[in-house]
Amino acid sequence: MSTVLVTGGAGYIGSHAVKALRAAGHAVVVYDDLSAGHRAAVRGVPLVEGDVRETARLEAALRRHRVSAVMHFAGLLSVEESVRDPARYYDHNVGGGLSVLDAMRAAGVGRLVLSSSCAVYGNPVATPIDEDHPTEPINAYGSSKLAVERALRDYGRAYGLQSIALRYFNAAGADPDGDLGEDHDPEIHLIPRALDAARGGAPLRVFGDDYPTPDGTCRRDYVHVSDIAGAHVRALDAPAPGRVRVYNLGTGTPHSVREVIRSVERVTGRRVPVEAAPRRAGDPPVLFAAAGRIERDLDWRPAHTALDDIVATAWRWHERHPEGFGPTTP
């Protein structure tokens, strides 16, 4: 049985990956500074508190727990914030990613699964987007993810690192068992913001209604968080890639902001109050995946493909946990 260290394992996607790893028989150690993650999301596994930029601390954790592979989720994730403050994203995401690679190299850990993003593609020149699409990020978030992907290639050639980068589209939903869900402060993702508006919170701000799409709002590919977690386990358990591999994770079906709003209203039986807002910098009009490569290579395909199903899992989580996991721990 291998021991996997999961950076950012107290966060939204990382905590779901921890659950999937344990179900697959892996031992897990979580490494998280709890700046955005939640202690309550870490259940039944050791938690090492630390910043991934603390290379020596991370190396010590790898050695102490005899880690054989790493899943790297830790990092900043707001596209809008990355446009305002790119320096912070290069520091945390690129600096943190390189620190993880250097700690692994020092500790003799040679296998990595990287949480990457469709933001590396920028404005698509063709859809659906496959892995051979040009990578031209239009925001610092996407640029920071692509920089770490490029480092994987160089570390693989020079040091023999075996790695797989998973470029997923819009993570959504919650653990179908109701144990885990999405709890950011502030919340930046569409579905939980729409659910909050349906529950009586502030009106949902729709950022731009004049995009070149059928209803004027952005269209995105919403992939269930448990499916993303399962893909990470498939990537970890795959034969050694021999070089860095890159895979898209998505359903192949885009949904507009207005379609998501209607789905939330169907699932909750409540109206979602809406407030128009200007476009956000760094938002492409349409992003959706061609995910045939990972289906062919790793036999992965999403189990949750209906938008209402994805929204329903998120709604159950928010109904059962109206305060989420509680306050984040600084």
Buried (B, 14 or more C-beta within 10 A) or exposed (E): EBBBBBBBBBBBBBBBBBBBBBEBEBBBBBBBBBBBBBBBBBBEBBBBBBBBBBBEBBBBBBBEBEBBBBBBBBBBBBBBBBBEBBEBBBBBBBBBBBBBBBBBBBBEBBBBBBBBBBBBBBEBEEBBBBBEBEBBBBBBBBBBBBBBBEBBBEBBEEEEBBBBBBBBBBBBBBBBEEBBBBBBEEBEBBBBBBBBBBBEEEEBBBBBBEBEBEEBBBBBBBBBBBBBBBBBBBBBBBEEBEEBBBBBBBBBBBBBBBBBBBBBBEBBEBEBBBEEEEEBEBBBBBBBBBBBBBEEBBEBBBEBBEBEBBBBBBBBBBEEBEEBBEEBBE
